[in-house]
């Protein structure tokens, strides 16, 4: 349900809300928040709440450190793990300078701009997220270990699958917050799990992806466990993917799926630094259903992009290279622009790679472009890309690649 500012103020006053969390993220997608008291809410809506941005990655230095958070009333959610009496609610925010200028490092606003750009061109993009994570035990001091919570495998059931009740609690918490999970199961790795979401528009999907990681970590901690979303938590086991399902609808009803895929394939190498922003991200590529080459086909999980077996409104393309360290706002914005590039230029798809690329010989693999092999290579491609320079502010590019 979407709320107006006045409805939020009335709800807070009448429903025993004691704290309002104003949420945002740094340029890397790490969630941040500041809590305000109910009496400060009207001021927050009218003027914004000031923060010191100099300590936030990619937001500036001590010379220009004041930024303002403006809550979005449509994103109001109760945090169900907080006390029932003296409730805590959360809203996502937009970020501006004191003179009203949008903060160029506010990636949520960047995604909104991408959505507006697509809408003006007559297209609407929908996204569904699939994020994988490992559950590890804690030691006696409460610190994370690398000992998996169980030794179960893909889609195993209890008692081998010890994560069943954890996933159930996560899904119920998501539902309490108005977020709709589609399915959940044990993944291939020991202690590895996956929960998938029904498709939605880009900003809701990105908000939910950010919220999802917070919920998973909170529920895991409450059960004496640690949730690890890293791309390769265990060197000899499958990595964690952030599979992004994507579709496009045109105002004129035209079918543009293949043009969209062609655009994403052409720009994937340029985007990889943002889809896979850590050194560990590149240890995942090329094995255990993580792609190593820029290719596509129907259903085949060894490809960068596959088209799952689905019909009608569920028909979509699945991008398999990103991992959960990606900022979902940046990822979705770049995918929209790349998809539009393919649609507007009516790019032709290369032939489908209907082979298992993990088992293909060197001569066969030579026909395909490889994904960047490390973060340095990915950053070099991003820095040289006109596409990236057009849509990613220099402050964000520097934050990612000048590390």
C-alpha positions as CSV (number, residue, x, y, z in Angstrom):
1,X,0.0,0.0,0.0
2,X,1.3,3.5,-0.9
3,X,0.9,6.2,1.7
4,X,0.8,10.0,1.4
5,X,2.8,12.2,3.8
6,X,-0.2,13.1,5.8
7,X,-1.3,9.5,6.1
8,X,2.2,8.6,7.4
9,X,2.1,11.3,10.0
10,X,-1.4,10.2,11.1
11,X,-0.3,6.6,11.3
12,X,2.8,7.4,13.4
13,X,0.8,9.5,15.8
14,X,-2.1,7.0,16.2
15,X,-0.3,3.6,16.1
16,X,2.3,3.8,18.9
17,X,5.3,4.4,16.6
18,X,8.3,5.6,18.6
19,X,11.1,5.6,16.0
20,X,11.2,6.4,12.3
21,X,14.3,5.0,10.4
22,X,15.2,7.0,7.3
23,X,17.1,4.6,5.1
24,X,19.5,5.1,2.2
25,X,22.6,3.4,0.9
26,X,26.1,4.4,0.0
27,X,27.3,4.1,-3.6
28,X,28.2,0.4,-3.0
29,X,24.6,-0.5,-1.9
30,X,25.4,-0.8,1.8
31,X,22.3,0.2,3.7
32,X,22.5,3.1,6.1
33,X,19.9,4.8,8.3
34,X,19.3,7.5,10.8
35,X,16.4,7.3,13.4
36,X,14.2,10.2,14.2
37,X,11.5,10.7,16.8
38,X,7.8,11.1,15.7
39,X,7.7,14.8,16.4
40,X,10.5,15.3,13.8
41,X,8.6,13.7,11.0
42,X,6.8,16.8,9.7
43,X,10.2,18.6,9.5
44,X,11.7,15.6,7.7
45,X,8.9,15.8,5.0
46,X,9.2,19.6,4.6
47,X,12.9,20.3,4.8
48,X,14.7,16.9,5.1
49,X,17.0,15.6,7.8
50,X,20.7,16.6,7.7
51,X,23.5,14.0,7.7
52,X,27.3,14.3,7.6
53,X,28.0,12.8,4.3
54,X,31.8,12.9,4.6
55,X,31.9,9.5,6.2
56,X,29.6,7.8,3.6
57,X,31.4,6.1,0.7
58,X,31.2,8.2,-2.5
59,X,29.2,11.0,-1.0
60,X,31.9,13.7,-0.7
61,X,34.5,15.0,1.7
62,X,34.7,17.3,4.7
63,X,34.5,20.4,2.4
64,X,31.0,19.7,1.3
65,X,29.6,17.3,3.9
66,X,26.0,18.4,4.5
67,X,23.3,16.4,2.8
68,X,19.6,16.1,3.5
69,X,17.5,13.0,3.6
70,X,13.9,13.3,2.3
71,X,11.6,10.4,3.2
72,X,9.5,8.7,0.6
73,X,6.1,8.1,2.2
74,X,5.2,5.4,-0.3
75,X,7.9,3.2,1.1
76,X,6.6,3.1,4.7
77,X,7.2,-0.3,6.3
78,X,6.9,-1.6,9.9
79,X,10.0,-3.5,11.1
80,X,8.3,-6.6,12.6
81,X,11.4,-7.7,14.6
82,X,11.3,-4.6,16.7
83,X,9.0,-4.3,19.8
84,X,5.3,-4.5,19.3
85,X,4.8,-1.6,21.7
86,X,6.8,1.4,20.6
87,X,6.9,0.4,17.0
88,X,9.8,1.1,14.6
89,X,9.0,2.0,10.9
90,X,11.3,2.6,8.0
91,X,11.1,4.7,4.9
92,X,13.6,5.0,2.0
93,X,14.8,8.5,1.2
94,X,16.1,10.7,-1.6
95,X,19.2,12.8,-1.0
96,X,19.8,16.4,-1.8
97,X,22.3,19.2,-1.1
98,X,21.1,22.1,1.1
99,X,20.2,24.2,-2.0
100,X,17.9,21.4,-3.2
101,X,20.2,20.0,-5.9
102,X,19.9,16.2,-6.1
103,X,23.0,14.4,-4.8
104,X,24.7,12.8,-7.8
105,X,25.8,9.8,-5.7
106,X,22.2,9.0,-4.7
107,X,21.9,5.7,-6.6
108,X,18.2,5.4,-5.8
109,X,17.5,8.7,-7.6
110,X,19.7,7.5,-10.5
111,X,17.4,4.5,-10.9
112,X,14.3,6.7,-10.8
113,X,15.9,8.7,-13.6
114,X,16.5,5.6,-15.7
115,X,12.9,4.5,-15.2
116,X,11.7,8.0,-16.3
117,X,13.9,7.8,-19.3
118,X,12.5,4.5,-20.3
119,X,8.9,5.6,-19.7
120,X,9.4,8.7,-21.9
121,X,10.6,6.4,-24.7
122,X,7.5,4.2,-24.2
123,X,8.9,1.3,-22.3
124,X,8.4,-0.2,-18.9
125,X,10.9,-2.6,-17.4
126,X,10.2,-5.2,-14.7
127,X,12.7,-7.0,-12.5
128,X,12.7,-10.0,-10.2
129,X,15.7,-10.8,-7.9
130,X,17.2,-14.1,-6.9
131,X,19.8,-13.8,-4.2
132,X,21.8,-16.6,-2.7
133,X,23.5,-16.7,0.7
134,X,25.4,-19.0,3.0
135,X,24.5,-19.6,6.6
136,X,27.5,-20.1,8.9
137,X,27.8,-21.0,12.5
138,X,29.1,-18.5,15.1
139,X,32.0,-19.2,17.5
140,X,31.8,-18.9,21.3
141,X,32.5,-15.2,21.1
142,X,29.6,-14.7,18.6
143,X,31.9,-14.1,15.6
144,X,31.3,-15.7,12.2
145,X,33.1,-18.9,11.3
146,X,33.3,-20.6,7.9
147,X,31.5,-23.7,9.2
148,X,28.3,-24.2,7.2
149,X,25.1,-24.6,9.1
150,X,24.4,-27.9,7.3
151,X,25.8,-30.2,4.6
152,X,22.7,-30.4,2.5
153,X,22.6,-30.0,-1.3
154,X,20.4,-28.6,-4.0
155,X,16.7,-28.6,-3.0
156,X,17.3,-31.2,-0.2
157,X,14.8,-31.4,2.6
158,X,14.9,-31.6,6.4
159,X,16.6,-33.0,8.4
160,X,19.6,-32.6,6.0
161,X,18.4,-29.1,5.2
162,X,18.7,-27.3,8.5
163,X,17.9,-23.9,6.8
164,X,14.3,-24.8,6.2
165,X,13.0,-23.0,9.3
166,X,15.3,-20.1,8.8
167,X,14.0,-19.6,5.2
168,X,10.4,-19.9,6.5
169,X,11.0,-17.2,9.1
170,X,12.6,-15.0,6.5
171,X,9.6,-15.4,4.1
172,X,7.1,-14.8,6.9
173,X,8.9,-11.6,7.9
174,X,9.0,-10.4,4.3
175,X,5.3,-11.0,4.0
176,X,4.7,-9.0,7.2
177,X,6.5,-6.1,5.5
178,X,4.4,-6.4,2.4
179,X,7.2,-8.0,0.3
180,X,6.1,-11.0,-1.7
181,X,8.6,-13.9,-1.9
182,X,8.0,-16.3,-4.7
183,X,9.9,-19.4,-3.7
184,X,12.7,-20.6,-1.4
185,X,15.0,-23.6,-1.3
186,X,18.4,-25.0,-0.3
187,X,21.1,-24.3,-2.9
188,X,24.0,-26.5,-4.0
189,X,26.6,-25.4,-1.5
190,X,26.6,-26.6,2.2
191,X,24.6,-24.1,4.2
192,X,23.7,-22.2,1.0
193,X,20.1,-20.9,0.4
194,X,18.1,-19.0,-2.1
195,X,14.9,-17.0,-1.9
196,X,13.3,-15.6,-5.1
197,X,11.0,-12.6,-5.6
198,X,8.0,-12.0,-7.9
199,X,8.7,-9.4,-10.5
200,X,7.9,-5.7,-9.9
201,X,9.0,-2.3,-11.2
202,X,12.6,-1.4,-10.9
203,X,12.5,0.8,-7.8
204,X,10.4,-1.6,-5.8
205,X,12.6,-4.5,-6.8
206,X,15.8,-2.6,-5.8
207,X,14.2,-1.5,-2.4
208,X,13.2,-5.1,-1.8
209,X,16.6,-6.5,-2.7
210,X,18.2,-4.1,-0.2
211,X,15.6,-4.9,2.5
212,X,16.0,-8.6,1.9
213,X,19.7,-8.7,2.9
214,X,18.9,-6.8,6.1
215,X,16.1,-9.3,7.0
216,X,18.2,-12.3,6.2
217,X,21.0,-11.1,8.4
218,X,18.6,-10.1,11.2
219,X,16.8,-13.5,11.2
220,X,20.1,-15.4,11.0
221,X,21.6,-13.5,13.9
222,X,18.4,-14.1,15.9
223,X,19.0,-17.8,15.4
224,X,22.6,-17.7,16.3
225,X,23.9,-17.8,12.7
226,X,25.7,-15.5,10.3
227,X,24.3,-14.9,6.8
228,X,27.1,-14.4,4.2
229,X,26.2,-12.7,0.8
230,X,29.8,-12.7,-0.4
231,X,30.4,-13.8,-4.0
232,X,32.7,-16.7,-3.0
233,X,32.5,-17.5,0.8
234,X,34.0,-21.0,0.4
235,X,36.8,-21.4,-2.2
236,X,35.8,-25.0,-3.2
237,X,32.1,-24.5,-3.2
238,X,29.6,-22.6,-5.4
239,X,29.5,-18.8,-5.1
240,X,26.5,-16.6,-4.3
241,X,24.7,-15.2,-7.3
242,X,22.4,-12.3,-7.7
243,X,20.4,-13.5,-10.7
244,X,18.4,-10.7,-12.2
245,X,15.2,-11.5,-14.1
246,X,14.2,-8.8,-16.5
247,X,11.4,-8.1,-19.0
248,X,10.2,-5.1,-21.0
249,X,6.8,-4.0,-22.2
250,X,6.3,-1.4,-24.9
251,X,3.4,1.0,-25.1
252,X,2.6,-0.2,-28.6
253,X,2.7,-3.9,-27.5
254,X,5.8,-4.7,-29.6
255,X,8.0,-7.7,-28.6
256,X,11.4,-6.3,-27.7
257,X,12.9,-9.1,-25.5
258,X,15.6,-10.1,-27.9
259,X,16.6,-6.5,-28.7
260,X,16.9,-5.9,-24.9
261,X,19.1,-9.0,-24.5
262,X,21.3,-7.9,-27.4
263,X,21.8,-4.5,-25.8
264,X,22.7,-6.0,-22.4
265,X,25.1,-8.4,-24.0
266,X,26.9,-5.6,-25.9
267,X,27.3,-3.5,-22.7
268,X,27.9,-6.3,-20.2
269,X,31.7,-6.0,-20.1
270,X,31.4,-2.2,-19.6
271,X,29.0,-2.7,-16.7
272,X,30.8,-5.6,-14.9
273,X,32.6,-3.4,-12.4
274,X,29.2,-2.4,-11.0
275,X,27.6,-5.8,-11.2
276,X,30.6,-7.5,-9.6
277,X,32.4,-4.8,-7.5
278,X,34.8,-6.8,-5.4
279,X,38.0,-8.8,-6.0
280,X,36.2,-11.9,-4.8
281,X,33.5,-11.5,-7.4
282,X,35.8,-12.7,-10.1
283,X,36.7,-16.0,-8.3
284,X,33.1,-17.0,-8.9
285,X,33.1,-16.7,-12.7
286,X,33.3,-19.8,-14.9
287,X,32.1,-22.6,-12.7
288,X,29.2,-23.8,-10.6
289,X,26.6,-22.2,-12.9
290,X,28.3,-18.8,-12.8
291,X,29.1,-17.6,-16.4
292,X,32.5,-16.9,-17.8
293,X,31.6,-15.8,-21.3
294,X,29.2,-13.3,-22.9
295,X,26.6,-15.6,-24.4
296,X,22.9,-16.5,-24.3
297,X,20.5,-19.4,-24.9
298,X,17.2,-20.8,-23.9
299,X,17.3,-22.4,-20.4
300,X,21.0,-23.2,-20.4
301,X,22.6,-22.3,-17.0
302,X,26.2,-22.1,-18.4
303,X,25.3,-18.9,-20.2
304,X,25.5,-15.2,-19.2
305,X,21.9,-14.8,-20.1
306,X,19.3,-17.5,-20.4
307,X,15.6,-17.4,-21.2
308,X,13.8,-19.6,-18.6
309,X,11.0,-21.9,-19.6
310,X,8.1,-19.6,-18.9
311,X,5.1,-18.2,-20.9
312,X,3.1,-15.0,-21.1
313,X,3.6,-12.4,-18.4
314,X,6.3,-14.7,-16.8
315,X,8.5,-14.7,-19.9
316,X,11.8,-13.0,-19.0
317,X,15.6,-12.9,-19.5
318,X,17.8,-14.0,-16.6
319,X,21.2,-12.3,-16.2
320,X,23.5,-14.6,-14.2
321,X,26.7,-12.7,-13.8
322,X,25.9,-10.3,-10.9
323,X,26.6,-11.2,-7.3
324,X,24.9,-9.9,-4.1
325,X,27.7,-7.3,-3.5
326,X,26.2,-5.3,-6.4
327,X,24.2,-2.1,-5.6
328,X,20.8,-3.1,-7.0
329,X,19.9,0.5,-7.8
330,X,23.0,0.9,-10.0
331,X,22.6,-2.6,-11.5
332,X,19.0,-2.0,-12.5
333,X,19.6,1.5,-13.9
334,X,22.5,0.2,-16.1
335,X,20.4,-2.7,-17.3
336,X,17.5,-0.4,-18.3
337,X,19.9,1.9,-20.3
338,X,21.6,-1.1,-21.9
339,X,18.2,-2.7,-22.7
340,X,17.0,0.6,-24.2
341,X,20.2,0.8,-26.3
342,X,19.4,-2.6,-27.8
343,X,15.8,-1.8,-28.4
344,X,16.3,1.7,-29.9
345,X,19.1,0.4,-32.2
346,X,17.2,-2.9,-33.0
347,X,20.4,-4.9,-32.3
348,X,20.5,-8.4,-33.6
349,X,21.3,-11.2,-31.2
350,X,24.2,-13.4,-32.0
351,X,23.3,-17.1,-32.4
352,X,22.3,-18.9,-29.3
353,X,25.1,-20.9,-27.6
354,X,23.3,-24.2,-27.2
355,X,26.2,-25.9,-25.6
356,X,27.6,-26.5,-22.1
357,X,30.4,-23.8,-21.9
358,X,31.8,-25.4,-18.8
359,X,32.7,-28.5,-20.9
360,X,33.5,-26.8,-24.2
361,X,37.0,-27.1,-25.8
362,X,39.3,-24.2,-26.3
363,X,38.5,-23.8,-30.0
364,X,34.8,-23.5,-29.2
365,X,35.3,-21.0,-26.4
366,X,37.5,-18.8,-28.6
367,X,34.3,-17.8,-30.4
368,X,32.9,-16.0,-27.4
369,X,34.0,-12.8,-25.5
370,X,35.1,-13.4,-22.0
371,X,33.8,-11.5,-19.0
372,X,36.5,-9.4,-17.3
373,X,38.8,-11.7,-15.3
374,X,39.5,-9.3,-12.4
375,X,38.2,-6.0,-10.9
376,X,41.1,-4.0,-12.4
377,X,40.2,-5.2,-15.9
378,X,36.5,-4.5,-15.3
379,X,37.3,-1.0,-14.0
380,X,39.5,-0.2,-17.0
381,X,36.6,-1.2,-19.4
382,X,34.2,1.0,-17.4
383,X,36.6,4.0,-17.4
384,X,37.0,3.7,-21.2
385,X,33.3,3.2,-21.9
386,X,31.2,6.1,-23.3
387,X,28.1,4.2,-22.2
388,X,29.3,4.2,-18.6
389,X,30.4,7.8,-18.7
390,X,27.0,8.9,-20.0
391,X,25.0,7.3,-17.2
392,X,27.4,6.9,-14.2
393,X,28.5,10.1,-12.4
394,X,32.3,10.5,-12.2
395,X,32.1,10.5,-8.4
396,X,30.6,6.9,-8.4
397,X,33.0,5.7,-11.1
398,X,35.9,7.0,-9.0
399,X,34.5,5.4,-5.8
400,X,34.4,2.0,-7.5
401,X,37.6,2.1,-9.5
402,X,40.0,4.3,-7.6
403,X,40.4,1.9,-4.7
